[in-house]
């Protein structure tokens, strides 16, 4: 009768002896997080308060808040910021509108083989090069491209083309979380709703929507943040459209003004933080 009592005690002793080694396993990821990520953000924040030599363009470590003030008060930067946030929100909404019916079909209607084929179809574009996909849409949306030839209309290059391209690029990041959330919805809840006389729309609104909202919230974080920081797609298909990423790139590379570029970079960083806080206040992320 003593063996069952001593075995757990031995197991607890072994666990205690091994527990000091567990924090060591956290050292590499924490070091990477602190040094590579938080360290780079700290340097970005500090460099926003520097200035540049007007003659040589060299960075001067003189503390000033002029770059922050200019980034927040300049009418051009303010307009571009509002346009960028609007594009990011619009891409997020369009991705959600497309992802919900597709995810619903994949999770609840499609046969297993069809579901597998759709999952492969959704995730396959993620393996393709970003530039290949962006330039493919540039060719497709060209005023003399295949779309104009087939339908007689093409949006050309501009803000509409940017939204379409970004929606295509980030749609898988919305479909996968929505599909996973819908797959976790028990079928008996749908059957019970139908048995109680609810219509399909009522079931979607009162039963499915609250359960799927965490997946939509999780996907929206990806689509919003990725659209907010993108500058390559708008360069390829945006025509004369300018988003915040292009302005930051221009200040860093063309104008050689690193402090102002750093100050402008704080705007999308703050926007993403505010968006995360808004999603957290909904309580959706706690259930993902």
C-alpha positions in Angstrom: 0.0 0.0 0.0 3.0 2.3 0.2 3.8 2.2 -3.5 0.9 4.4 -4.6 1.8 7.0 -2.0 5.5 7.1 -2.8 5.2 7.2 -6.6 3.4 10.6 -6.7 5.9 11.9 -4.1 8.8 10.8 -6.4 7.1 12.4 -9.4 6.7 15.6 -7.5 10.4 15.5 -6.4 11.5 15.0 -10.0 9.3 17.8 -11.1 10.8 20.1 -8.5 14.3 19.1 -9.6 13.6 19.8 -13.2 11.6 23.0 -12.7 14.7 25.3 -12.5 15.6 24.3 -16.1 12.3 25.4 -17.5 13.0 29.2 -17.3 16.2 28.6 -19.2 14.1 27.4 -22.2 12.5 30.8 -22.2 15.7 32.7 -22.4 16.2 32.5 -26.3 12.6 33.6 -27.2 12.5 36.3 -24.6 16.0 37.6 -25.6 14.9 37.7 -29.2 11.7 39.6 -28.2 13.5 42.1 -26.0 16.5 42.7 -28.2 15.2 42.4 -31.8 11.6 43.6 -31.4 11.3 45.8 -28.4 14.9 47.1 -28.9 14.1 48.2 -32.5 10.9 49.9 -31.3 12.9 51.7 -28.6 15.5 52.9 -31.2 12.6 54.0 -33.5 11.0 56.0 -30.7 14.3 57.6 -29.8 15.3 58.5 -33.3 12.0 60.3 -33.9 13.4 63.0 -31.5 16.6 63.5 -33.4 17.1 65.9 -36.3 19.1 66.0 -39.5 21.8 68.4 -40.9 20.2 70.5 -43.6 23.4 70.6 -45.6 24.8 67.0 -45.3 21.6 65.1 -44.4 23.4 63.4 -41.6 21.5 62.4 -38.5 22.2 64.8 -35.6 21.6 63.5 -32.1 20.0 66.7 -31.0 16.8 66.3 -29.0 13.7 68.0 -30.5 10.0 67.3 -30.8 9.7 69.1 -34.2 9.3 65.8 -36.1 6.5 64.6 -33.9 4.7 67.9 -34.1 5.1 68.0 -37.9 3.9 64.4 -38.3 0.7 65.2 -36.3 0.0 68.7 -37.6 1.1 68.7 -41.2 -2.1 68.7 -43.4 -0.5 66.4 -46.0 0.4 63.8 -43.4 -3.0 64.1 -41.7 -4.8 63.5 -45.0 -2.5 60.5 -45.9 -3.0 59.1 -42.4 -6.8 59.2 -42.6 -6.7 57.7 -46.1 -4.4 54.9 -44.9 -6.6 54.0 -41.9 -9.7 54.2 -44.2 -8.1 51.8 -46.7 -7.1 49.4 -43.9 -10.7 49.4 -42.4 -12.2 49.0 -45.9 -10.0 46.1 -46.7 -10.8 44.5 -43.4 -14.6 44.8 -43.9 -14.4 43.5 -47.5 -12.3 40.5 -46.3 -14.8 39.8 -43.6 -17.8 40.0 -46.0 -16.0 37.5 -48.4 -14.7 35.2 -45.7 -17.9 34.6 -43.7 -19.9 32.9 -46.5 -16.8 31.1 -47.8 -15.9 29.9 -44.3 -19.5 28.9 -43.7 -19.6 26.8 -46.8 -16.3 25.2 -46.1 -17.2 24.4 -42.5 -20.8 23.3 -42.6 -21.9 22.6 -46.2 -19.0 21.3 -48.3 -18.2 17.6 -48.5 -14.8 16.6 -46.9 -13.0 16.4 -50.2 -14.4 19.7 -51.4 -13.5 21.2 -48.0 -10.0 20.0 -48.3 -9.8 21.4 -51.9 -11.0 24.8 -50.7 -8.6 24.9 -47.8 -5.8 24.2 -50.3 -7.1 26.9 -52.7 -7.3 29.5 -49.9 -3.8 28.8 -48.5 -1.9 28.2 -51.8 -1.6 31.9 -52.6 0.3 32.3 -49.4 3.1 30.3 -50.9 3.4 32.5 -53.9 5.7 35.6 -54.0 4.2 38.8 -52.8 5.6 40.7 -55.8 4.3 38.1 -58.2 0.8 38.5 -56.9 1.0 42.3 -56.8 2.3 42.5 -60.4 -0.3 40.0 -61.6 -3.0 42.3 -60.3 -1.2 45.2 -62.0 -1.5 43.4 -65.3 -5.1 42.4 -64.6 -6.2 45.9 -63.6 -4.4 47.6 -66.4 -6.6 49.9 -68.5 -5.6 47.7 -71.5 -5.4 44.5 -69.5 -7.4 41.3 -69.5 -10.2 42.7 -67.3 -10.7 45.7 -69.7 -10.6 43.4 -72.7 -13.1 40.9 -71.2 -15.6 43.3 -69.6 -14.9 46.6 -71.2 -14.2 48.2 -67.9 -11.2 48.3 -65.6 -10.6 50.5 -62.5 -7.1 51.2 -63.7 -4.5 52.2 -61.2 -5.5 54.1 -58.1 -7.2 53.8 -54.7 -9.7 51.2 -56.0 -7.0 49.0 -57.4 -5.1 49.3 -54.1 -8.1 48.1 -52.1 -8.7 45.2 -54.5 -5.1 44.1 -54.4 -4.8 44.3 -50.7 -8.0 42.4 -50.2 -6.7 39.6 -52.4 -3.3 39.6 -50.6 -4.7 39.4 -47.0 -8.0 37.5 -47.6 -6.5 34.1 -46.5 -5.6 35.7 -43.1 -9.3 36.3 -42.6 -10.7 33.1 -44.1 -8.7 30.7 -42.0 -9.7 32.1 -38.5 -13.3 32.4 -39.6 -13.3 28.9 -41.0 -11.8 27.6 -37.7 -14.4 29.5 -35.7 -17.3 28.2 -37.8 -16.0 24.6 -37.6 -16.2 24.8 -33.8 -19.8 25.7 -33.9 -21.8 22.6 -32.8 -24.2 21.4 -35.4 -26.8 20.6 -32.8 -27.1 24.3 -32.0 -28.1 24.9 -35.7 -30.5 22.0 -35.6 -32.1 23.2 -32.4 -32.5 26.7 -33.8 -34.2 25.3 -36.9 -36.5 23.1 -34.8 -37.6 26.1 -32.8 -38.7 27.8 -36.0 -35.9 30.2 -36.6 -35.1 31.1 -40.2 -31.7 30.7 -41.7 -31.0 34.4 -41.3 -32.2 34.4 -37.7 -29.9 31.5 -36.9 -27.0 33.2 -38.5 -27.7 36.4 -36.6 -28.5 35.0 -33.1 -26.6 31.7 -33.0 -23.7 31.7 -35.4 -22.6 35.4 -35.4 -21.8 35.6 -31.6 -19.8 32.4 -31.9 -17.9 33.4 -35.0 -17.2 37.0 -34.0 -13.9 36.0 -32.2 -12.6 34.5 -35.4 -13.6 37.6 -37.3 -11.9 39.8 -34.7 -8.7 37.7 -34.9 -8.6 37.8 -38.7 -9.3 41.6 -38.7 -6.1 42.1 -36.6 -4.1 40.6 -39.4 -5.9 42.3 -42.3 -5.9 45.7 -40.6 -2.3 45.7 -39.5 -1.0 44.3 -42.7 -2.9 46.8 -44.8 -1.9 49.7 -42.6 1.8 49.0 -43.0 1.8 48.0 -46.7 3.6 50.2 -49.1 4.6 47.9 -52.0 1.1 47.2 -53.4 0.2 50.8 -53.5 3.5 51.5 -55.3 2.6 48.9 -57.9 -1.1 49.4 -58.5 -1.9 52.7 -56.7 -0.9 55.1 -59.4 -0.6 58.5 -57.8 -2.2 57.3 -54.6 -0.1 57.8 -51.5 -0.5 55.9 -48.3 1.4 56.3 -45.0 3.9 53.5 -45.9 4.9 55.3 -49.1 5.4 58.5 -47.3 7.6 56.8 -44.7 9.6 55.0 -47.4 10.1 58.3 -49.3 11.3 60.2 -46.2 13.7 57.4 -45.3 15.1 56.6 -48.8 14.4 59.5 -51.1 14.5 62.5 -48.7 17.1 60.8 -46.4 15.2 62.1 -43.3 15.3 59.2 -40.9 14.0 61.1 -37.8 10.9 62.3 -39.7 10.4 58.8 -41.1 10.6 57.4 -37.5 8.1 60.0 -36.3 5.7 59.0 -39.0 6.2 55.3 -38.2 4.8 55.9 -34.8 1.4 56.7 -36.3 0.6 53.2 -37.7 2.1 51.7 -34.5 -0.3 53.8 -32.4 -3.2 52.9 -34.7 -2.5 49.1 -34.3 -2.2 49.4 -30.5 -5.5 51.3 -30.4 -7.1 48.7 -32.7 -5.9 45.9 -30.4 -7.3 47.7 -27.4 -10.6 48.1 -29.1 -10.7 44.4 -30.0 -9.8 43.5 -26.4 -12.7 45.7 -25.1 -15.1 43.7 -27.1 -14.0 40.5 -25.2 -13.6 38.7 -28.5 -9.9 38.0 -28.2 -10.3 36.2 -24.9 -12.3 33.4 -26.6 -9.9 32.9 -29.6 
